Amino acid sequence: RLEQVMSKCLGPDVIGTLRSKGPRYPCPERPDWQLNLWSGRSRPYDPTQPALVVIKAAVKMSVGLTRQVTLEWLSTNLPADSQLLVRFTDAPLELAEPAEAGCWQLDLPLAVS
């Protein structure tokens, strides 16, 4: 669903557009604005604000119960000391705090390489 909205707002080359115009989640009603997925609020796009947009996620099953999660993202203006987390949840996209709503959630530190 998110990919469809981004394609509608940014055109068929979503990643190319995000690279050239800056990473953001566009607001469906106003594509030149940015949308905060957790608050559901939008505001004019500000290229000076920190931003991180996941462009690819994959889970690889290994022998036994081991799983490897790989994320690719575009970012801008993130402070060097940023402590990033990746959240796994079964909650719908619009839920900001899944655990508070009774959904499963696991936050893990993101190892950047």
DSSP file (Angstrom, degrees, kcal/mol; ACC not computed):
  #  RESIDUE AA STRUCTURE BP1 BP2  ACC     N-H-->O    O-->H-N    N-H-->O    O-->H-N    TCO  KAPPA ALPHA  PHI   PSI    X-CA   Y-CA   Z-CA
    1    1 A R     >        0   0    0      0, 0.0     4,-1.9     0, 0.0     5,-0.2   0.000 360.0 360.0 360.0 -44.8    0.0    0.0    0.0
    2    2 A L  H  >  +     0   0    0      1,-0.2     4,-2.6     2,-0.2     5,-0.2   0.907 360.0  53.6 -63.5 -41.9    2.8    2.4    0.9
    3    3 A E  H  > S+     0   0    0      1,-0.2     4,-2.3     2,-0.2    -1,-0.2   0.887 107.7  51.1 -60.9 -39.2    4.7    1.6   -2.3
    4    4 A Q  H  > S+     0   0    0      2,-0.2     4,-2.2     1,-0.2    -1,-0.2   0.913 110.8  48.0 -64.2 -43.0    1.5    2.4   -4.4
    5    5 A V  H  X S+     0   0    0     -4,-1.9     4,-2.1     1,-0.2    -2,-0.2   0.914 112.4  48.9 -64.1 -42.7    1.1    5.8   -2.7
    6    6 A M  H  X S+     0   0    0     -4,-2.6     4,-3.0     1,-0.2     5,-0.3   0.892 110.9  50.2 -66.4 -38.4    4.8    6.7   -3.2
    7    7 A S  H  X S+     0   0    0     -4,-2.3     4,-2.0     1,-0.2    -1,-0.2   0.901 110.7  50.0 -63.9 -40.0    4.6    5.7   -6.9
    8    8 A K  H  < S+     0   0    0     -4,-2.2    -2,-0.2     1,-0.2    -1,-0.2   0.892 119.2  37.3 -64.3 -39.8    1.5    7.8   -7.3
    9    9 A C  H  < S+     0   0    0     -4,-2.1    -2,-0.2    -5,-0.1    -1,-0.2   0.841 129.7  28.2 -81.7 -35.0    3.2   10.8   -5.6
   10   10 A L  H  < S-     0   0    0     -4,-3.0     3,-0.3     1,-0.3    -3,-0.2   0.494 106.0-116.5-110.7  -6.0    6.7   10.5   -7.0
   11   11 A G     <  -     0   0    0     -4,-2.0    -1,-0.3    -5,-0.3     3,-0.2  -0.333  49.5 -50.8  94.5 179.3    6.3    8.7  -10.3
   12   12 A P  S    S+     0   0    0      0, 0.0     2,-1.0     0, 0.0     3,-0.2   0.772 128.6  59.6 -68.1 -27.0    7.5    5.3  -11.5
   13   13 A D     >  +     0   0    0     -3,-0.3     4,-2.4     1,-0.2     5,-0.2  -0.618  63.9 162.8-100.8  73.8   11.2    5.8  -10.4
   14   14 A V  H  > S+     0   0    0     -2,-1.0     4,-2.6     1,-0.2    -1,-0.2   0.919  73.4  47.1 -59.3 -47.9   10.5    6.3   -6.7
   15   15 A I  H  > S+     0   0    0      1,-0.2     4,-2.2     2,-0.2    -1,-0.2   0.908 112.2  50.1 -64.8 -42.2   14.1    5.7   -5.6
   16   16 A G  H  > S+     0   0    0      2,-0.2     4,-2.2     1,-0.2    -1,-0.2   0.901 112.2  47.9 -61.3 -41.2   15.5    8.0   -8.3
   17   17 A T  H  X S+     0   0    0     -4,-2.4     4,-3.0     2,-0.2     5,-0.3   0.911 110.9  50.5 -66.4 -42.2   13.2   10.7   -7.3
   18   18 A L  H  X S+     0   0    0     -4,-2.6     4,-1.4     1,-0.2    -2,-0.2   0.873 111.8  48.9 -63.5 -36.1   14.0   10.3   -3.6
   19   19 A R  H  < S+     0   0    0     -4,-2.2    -2,-0.2    -5,-0.2    -1,-0.2   0.905 118.3  38.5 -69.3 -40.6   17.7   10.5   -4.4
   20   20 A S  H  < S+     0   0    0     -4,-2.2    -2,-0.2    -5,-0.2    -3,-0.2   0.848 128.4  29.9 -81.6 -33.6   17.4   13.6   -6.6
   21   21 A K  H  < S-     0   0    0     -4,-3.0    -3,-0.2    -5,-0.2    -2,-0.2   0.510 119.4 -91.5-106.1  -6.0   14.8   15.5   -4.5
   22   22 A G     <  -     0   0    0     -4,-1.4     2,-0.2    -5,-0.3    -1,-0.2   0.128  45.6 -73.7 105.9 139.4   15.6   14.2   -1.0
   23   23 A P        +     0   0    0      0, 0.0     2,-0.3     0, 0.0    53,-0.1  -0.474  69.6 127.3 -70.9 130.8   14.3   11.3    1.0
   24   24 A R        -     0   0    0     -2,-0.2    12,-0.1    27,-0.1    29,-0.1  -0.950  61.1-110.2-168.9 158.8   10.8   11.8    2.5
   25   25 A Y        -     0   0    0     10,-0.4    10,-3.8    -2,-0.3     2,-0.1  -0.909  45.2-134.3 -94.8 112.8    7.4   10.1    2.6
   26   26 A P  B     -A   34   0A   0      0, 0.0     8,-0.2     0, 0.0     6,-0.1  -0.358  13.7-114.5 -72.2 148.1    5.2   12.3    0.4
   27   27 A C        -     0   0    0      6,-1.3     6,-0.3     3,-0.8     3,-0.3  -0.684  19.6-139.3 -77.6 127.1    1.8   13.3    1.6
   28   28 A P  S    S+     0   0    0      0, 0.0    -1,-0.1     0, 0.0     7,-0.0   0.841 102.9  44.1 -59.0 -34.0   -0.9   11.7   -0.7
   29   29 A E  S    S+     0   0    0      1,-0.3    -2,-0.0     2,-0.1     0, 0.0   0.791 130.3  23.3 -80.8 -27.6   -3.0   14.9   -0.7
   30   30 A R    >   -     0   0    0     -3,-0.3     3,-2.7     1,-0.1    -3,-0.8  -0.749  68.5-171.3-139.4  86.5    0.0   17.2   -1.2
   31   31 A P  T 3  S+     0   0    0      0, 0.0    -1,-0.1     0, 0.0    -4,-0.1   0.699  85.0  62.0 -57.9 -21.9    3.0   15.4   -2.8
   32   32 A D  T 3  S+     0   0    0     -6,-0.1    13,-1.1     2,-0.1     2,-0.2   0.515  98.0  73.6 -82.1  -2.7    5.3   18.4   -2.2
   33   33 A W  E <  S- B   0  44A   0     -3,-2.7    -6,-1.3    -6,-0.3     2,-0.4  -0.564  83.2-120.6 -98.8 168.7    4.7   18.0    1.6
   34   34 A Q  E     -AB  26  43A   0      9,-2.9     9,-1.9    -8,-0.2     2,-0.4  -0.877  17.6-144.8-112.7 148.6    6.1   15.2    3.8
   35   35 A L  E     - B   0  42A   0    -10,-3.8     2,-0.8    -2,-0.4   -10,-0.4  -0.923   7.1-142.4-113.6 132.3    4.1   12.8    5.8
   36   36 A N     >  -     0   0    0      5,-2.9     4,-2.4    -2,-0.4     5,-0.4  -0.855  13.6-155.7 -89.8 114.2    5.1   11.4    9.2
   37   37 A L  T  4 S+     0   0    0     -2,-0.8    -1,-0.2     1,-0.2     5,-0.0   0.806  88.2  46.6 -63.6 -29.8    3.9    7.8    9.1
   38   38 A W  T  4 S+     0   0    0      1,-0.1    58,-0.3    -3,-0.1    -1,-0.2   0.905 120.9  32.9 -83.2 -41.8    3.6    7.5   12.9
   39   39 A S  T  4 S-     0   0    0      2,-0.2    -2,-0.2    56,-0.1    -1,-0.1   0.732  95.0-136.5 -85.0 -21.0    1.8   10.7   13.7
   40   40 A G     <  +     0   0    0     -4,-2.4     2,-0.3     1,-0.3    -3,-0.1   0.617  62.0 128.2  74.8  11.4   -0.2   10.7   10.4
   41   41 A R        -     0   0    0     -5,-0.4    -5,-2.9   -14,-0.0     2,-0.3  -0.699  43.9-154.2-101.4 153.6    0.5   14.4   10.1
   42   42 A S  E     +B   35   0A   0     -2,-0.3    -7,-0.2    -7,-0.2     3,-0.0  -0.850  15.1 169.2-122.8 161.0    1.9   16.3    7.2
   43   43 A R  E     -B   34   0A   0     -9,-1.9    -9,-2.9    -2,-0.3   -16,-0.1  -0.965  48.2 -65.8-158.8 165.1    3.8   19.5    6.8
   44   44 A P  E     -B   33   0A   0      0, 0.0   -11,-0.2     0, 0.0     2,-0.2  -0.291  63.8 -99.3 -57.5 142.3    5.8   21.3    4.0
   45   45 A Y        -     0   0    0    -13,-1.1   -21,-0.0     1,-0.0   -12,-0.0  -0.440  37.0-167.0 -66.0 131.3    8.9   19.4    3.0
   46   46 A D    >   -     0   0    0     -2,-0.2     3,-1.7     1,-0.1    -1,-0.0  -0.937   9.8-162.8-122.6 105.3   12.0   20.8    4.7
   47   47 A P  T 3  S+     0   0    0      0, 0.0    -1,-0.1     0, 0.0     4,-0.1   0.610  87.6  63.3 -66.5  -9.9   15.2   19.4    3.1
   48   48 A T  T 3  S+     0   0    0      2,-0.1     3,-0.1    29,-0.0    28,-0.0   0.616  84.3  93.4 -88.0 -12.4   17.3   20.6    6.1
   49   49 A Q  S <  S-     0   0    0     -3,-1.7    29,-0.1     1,-0.1    27,-0.1  -0.502  89.6 -97.5 -79.4 147.6   15.4   18.2    8.5
   50   50 A P        +     0   0    0      0, 0.0     2,-0.3     0, 0.0    27,-0.2  -0.373  51.2 177.1 -60.1 141.5   16.8   14.7    9.3
   51   51 A A  E     -C   76   0B   0     25,-2.2    25,-2.1    -4,-0.1     2,-0.3  -0.997  20.3-176.4-149.9 146.3   15.1   12.1    7.2
   52   52 A L  E     -C   75   0B   0     -2,-0.3     2,-0.5    23,-0.2    23,-0.2  -0.962   5.4-175.6-144.7 125.4   15.3    8.3    6.7
   53   53 A V  E     -C   74   0B   0     21,-2.8    21,-2.2    -2,-0.3     2,-0.4  -0.979  21.4-137.0-126.2 119.1   13.3    6.4    4.1
   54   54 A V  E     +C   73   0B   0     -2,-0.5    19,-0.3    19,-0.2     3,-0.1  -0.595  23.8 175.4 -73.0 128.1   13.5    2.6    3.9
   55   55 A I  E     +     0   0B   0     17,-2.8     2,-0.3    -2,-0.4    18,-0.2   0.571  65.1  16.3-110.1 -14.0   13.6    1.6    0.2
   56   56 A K  E     -C   72   0B   0     16,-1.6    16,-2.6     2,-0.0     2,-0.4  -0.956  56.3-178.7-159.5 139.3   14.1   -2.2    0.6
   57   57 A A  E     +C   71   0B   0     -2,-0.3     2,-0.3    14,-0.2    14,-0.2  -0.998   9.3 173.9-139.5 138.1   13.7   -4.8    3.4
   58   58 A A  E     -C   70   0B   0     12,-2.2    12,-2.7    -2,-0.4     2,-0.5  -0.997  19.4-151.5-144.6 146.6   14.4   -8.5    3.2
   59   59 A V  E     -C   69   0B   0     -2,-0.3     2,-0.5    10,-0.2    10,-0.2  -0.984  13.1-162.7-119.0 126.9   14.5  -11.4    5.6
   60   60 A K  E     -C   68   0B   0      8,-3.1     8,-2.7    -2,-0.5     2,-0.4  -0.942  10.9-142.5-112.6 125.7   16.8  -14.4    4.9
   61   61 A M  E     -C   67   0B   0     -2,-0.5     6,-0.2     6,-0.2     2,-0.2  -0.714  21.8-173.0 -85.6 132.3   16.3  -17.7    6.7
   62   62 A S        -     0   0    0      4,-2.8     2,-0.0    -2,-0.4     4,-0.0  -0.506  42.7 -55.3-110.7-175.7   19.4  -19.5    7.7
   63   63 A V  S >  S-     0   0    0     -2,-0.2     3,-1.0     2,-0.1     2,-0.2  -0.363 111.9  -4.1 -61.0 138.7   20.0  -23.0    9.1
   64   64 A G  T 3  S-     0   0    0      1,-0.2    -2,-0.1    -3,-0.1     0, 0.0  -0.546 127.7 -34.9  78.1-141.2   18.0  -23.5   12.3
   65   65 A L  T 3  S+     0   0    0     -2,-0.2    -1,-0.2    -4,-0.1     2,-0.2   0.295  97.3 125.3-101.7   8.7   16.0  -20.5   13.6
   66   66 A T    <   -     0   0    0     -3,-1.0    -4,-2.8    -5,-0.0     2,-0.4  -0.486  36.2-175.2 -74.4 135.9   18.5  -17.8   12.6
   67   67 A R  E     -C   61   0B   0     -6,-0.2     2,-0.5    -2,-0.2    -6,-0.2  -0.983  13.1-153.2-129.2 142.8   17.1  -15.0   10.4
   68   68 A Q  E     -C   60   0B   0     -8,-2.7    -8,-3.1    -2,-0.4     2,-0.5  -0.973   8.4-159.0-117.3 125.9   19.0  -12.2    8.9
   69   69 A V  E     -C   59   0B   0     -2,-0.5     2,-0.5   -10,-0.2   -10,-0.2  -0.900   6.5-167.9-105.6 128.9   17.2   -8.9    8.2
   70   70 A T  E     -C   58   0B   0    -12,-2.7   -12,-2.2    -2,-0.5     2,-0.4  -0.969   4.2-173.8-118.7 129.6   18.7   -6.6    5.6
   71   71 A L  E     -C   57   0B   0     -2,-0.5     2,-0.4   -14,-0.2   -14,-0.2  -0.945   8.5-165.2-120.9 142.9   17.5   -3.0    5.2
   72   72 A E  E     +C   56   0B   0    -16,-2.6   -17,-2.8    -2,-0.4   -16,-1.6  -0.988  21.2 165.8-121.8 138.2   18.4   -0.4    2.5
   73   73 A W  E     -C   54   0B   0     -2,-0.4     2,-0.4   -19,-0.3   -19,-0.2  -0.963  33.9-132.5-146.8 163.5   17.6    3.2    3.1
   74   74 A L  E     +C   53   0B   0    -21,-2.2   -21,-2.8    -2,-0.3     2,-0.3  -0.945  34.6 173.9-112.0 139.3   18.2    6.8    1.9
   75   75 A S  E     -C   52   0B   0     -2,-0.4     2,-0.3   -23,-0.2   -23,-0.2  -0.959  15.8-170.1-143.9 162.1   18.9    9.3    4.6
   76   76 A T  E     +C   51   0B   0    -25,-2.1   -25,-2.2    -2,-0.3    -2,-0.0  -0.985  67.7   6.9-151.6 144.7   19.9   12.9    5.0
   77   77 A N  S    S+     0   0    0     -2,-0.3   -25,-0.1   -27,-0.2     3,-0.0   0.728  74.5 157.0  59.8  27.2   21.0   15.2    7.8
   78   78 A L        -     0   0    0    -27,-0.1    -1,-0.2   -29,-0.1    -3,-0.0  -0.705  47.6-113.4 -81.7 130.8   21.2   12.4   10.4
   79   79 A P    >   -     0   0    0      0, 0.0     3,-1.9     0, 0.0    -1,-0.1  -0.317  22.5-119.7 -60.3 146.8   23.5   13.3   13.3
   80   80 A A  T 3  S+     0   0    0      1,-0.3    -2,-0.0     3,-0.0    -3,-0.0   0.788 113.0  52.8 -59.6 -28.9   26.6   11.1   13.4
   81   81 A D  T 3  S+     0   0    0      2,-0.1    -1,-0.3     0, 0.0     2,-0.0   0.162  78.1 144.1 -95.0  19.5   25.7    9.8   16.9
   82   82 A S    <   -     0   0    0     -3,-1.9     2,-0.8     1,-0.1    -4,-0.0  -0.340  42.4-148.4 -59.8 134.2   22.2    8.7   15.8
   83   83 A Q        -     0   0    0     -2,-0.0     2,-0.2    26,-0.0    -1,-0.1  -0.862  21.7-164.5-106.4  96.9   21.0    5.6   17.6
   84   84 A L        -     0   0    0     -2,-0.8    26,-2.6    26,-0.3     2,-0.3  -0.572   6.9-166.5 -87.7 144.2   18.8    3.9   15.1
   85   85 A L  E     -D  109   0C   0     24,-0.3     2,-0.5    -2,-0.2    22,-0.0  -0.932  13.3-143.9-123.3 149.8   16.4    1.1   15.9
   86   86 A V  E     -D  108   0C   0     22,-2.9    22,-2.4    -2,-0.3     2,-0.5  -0.969  19.0-149.8-111.2 132.5   14.5   -1.2   13.6
   87   87 A R  E     -D  107   0C   0     -2,-0.5     2,-0.5    20,-0.2    20,-0.2  -0.892   8.4-165.1-108.2 126.4   11.0   -2.1   14.8
   88   88 A F  E     +D  106   0C   0     18,-3.0    18,-2.5    -2,-0.5     2,-0.3  -0.914  27.3 148.8-103.3 133.7    9.3   -5.4   14.0
   89   89 A T  E     -D  105   0C   0     -2,-0.5    16,-0.2    16,-0.2    -2,-0.0  -0.990  51.9-139.9-158.8 158.9    5.6   -5.5   14.6
   90   90 A D  S    S+     0   0    0     14,-1.3    15,-0.1    -2,-0.3    -1,-0.0   0.201  70.2 117.2-103.2  13.2    2.3   -7.1   13.4
   91   91 A A  S    S-     0   0    0     13,-0.4    -2,-0.1     1,-0.1     8,-0.0  -0.383  75.4 -95.2 -79.9 156.2    0.5   -3.7   13.8
   92   92 A P    >   -     0   0    0      0, 0.0     3,-1.9     0, 0.0    -1,-0.1  -0.357  40.8-107.0 -65.4 155.2   -1.1   -1.8   11.0
   93   93 A L  T 3  S+     0   0    0      1,-0.3    -2,-0.1    -2,-0.0     0, 0.0   0.806 114.8  58.7 -54.3 -37.1    1.1    1.0    9.5
   94   94 A E  T 3  S+     0   0    0    -55,-0.0     2,-0.6   -54,-0.0    -1,-0.3   0.498  79.8 102.2 -79.2  -2.4   -0.8    3.8   11.1
   95   95 A L    <   -     0   0    0     -3,-1.9   -56,-0.1     1,-0.2    -4,-0.1  -0.736  51.4-168.6 -86.8 117.8   -0.2    2.7   14.7
   96   96 A A  S    S+     0   0    0     -2,-0.6    -1,-0.2   -58,-0.3   -57,-0.1   0.901  82.5  26.4 -72.9 -42.2    2.5    4.7   16.4
   97   97 A E     >  -     0   0    0      1,-0.1     4,-0.9   -59,-0.1     3,-0.4  -0.793  68.5-179.8-125.2  87.0    3.0    2.6   19.5
   98   98 A P  T >4>S+     0   0    0      0, 0.0     5,-2.7     0, 0.0     3,-0.8   0.864  79.0  55.7 -57.0 -43.2    2.0   -1.0   18.7
   99   99 A A  G >45S+     0   0    0      1,-0.3     3,-1.7     3,-0.2     6,-0.1   0.892 103.9  54.3 -61.4 -39.6    2.7   -2.5   22.1
  100  100 A E  G 345S+     0   0    0     -3,-0.4    -1,-0.3     1,-0.3     0, 0.0   0.783 108.0  51.1 -63.7 -26.2    0.4    0.1   23.8
  101  101 A A  G <<5S-     0   0    0     -4,-0.9    -1,-0.3    -3,-0.8    -2,-0.2   0.357 126.5-100.7 -92.7   5.2   -2.4   -1.0   21.5
  102  102 A G  T < 5S+     0   0    0     -3,-1.7    -3,-0.2     1,-0.3     2,-0.2   0.587  80.0 132.0  89.2  10.5   -1.8   -4.7   22.3
  103  103 A C      < -     0   0    0     -5,-2.7    -1,-0.3    -6,-0.2     2,-0.2  -0.568  64.3 -98.3 -92.7 159.5    0.2   -5.6   19.2
  104  104 A W        +     0   0    0     -2,-0.2   -14,-1.3     2,-0.0   -13,-0.4  -0.544  48.1 173.5 -74.8 141.1    3.4   -7.5   19.2
  105  105 A Q  E     -D   89   0C   0     -2,-0.2     2,-0.4   -16,-0.2   -16,-0.2  -0.988  18.3-178.2-152.1 139.8    6.6   -5.3   18.9
  106  106 A L  E     -D   88   0C   0    -18,-2.5   -18,-3.0    -2,-0.3     2,-0.5  -0.954   9.4-164.0-140.6 120.1   10.3   -5.9   19.0
  107  107 A D  E     +D   87   0C   0     -2,-0.4   -20,-0.2   -20,-0.2    -2,-0.0  -0.910  12.6 179.3-105.7 127.8   12.8   -3.0   18.7
  108  108 A L  E     -D   86   0C   0    -22,-2.4   -22,-2.9    -2,-0.5     2,-0.1  -0.961  34.5-103.0-127.0 144.8   16.4   -3.8   18.0
  109  109 A P  E     -D   85   0C   0      0, 0.0     2,-0.6     0, 0.0   -24,-0.3  -0.397  38.5-123.9 -63.3 143.0   19.5   -1.6   17.5
  110  110 A L        -     0   0    0    -26,-2.6     2,-0.7    -2,-0.1   -26,-0.3  -0.808  13.8-146.4 -95.5 119.1   20.4   -1.2   13.9
  111  111 A A        -     0   0    0     -2,-0.6     2,-0.5     2,-0.0   -26,-0.0  -0.764  17.9-150.0 -84.4 115.9   23.9   -2.1   13.0
  112  112 A V              0   0    0     -2,-0.7    -2,-0.0     1,-0.1    -1,-0.0  -0.753 360.0 360.0 -93.6 128.7   25.0    0.2   10.2
  113  113 A S              0   0    0     -2,-0.5    -1,-0.1     0, 0.0    -2,-0.0   0.323 360.0 360.0-139.0 360.0   27.5   -1.1    7.6
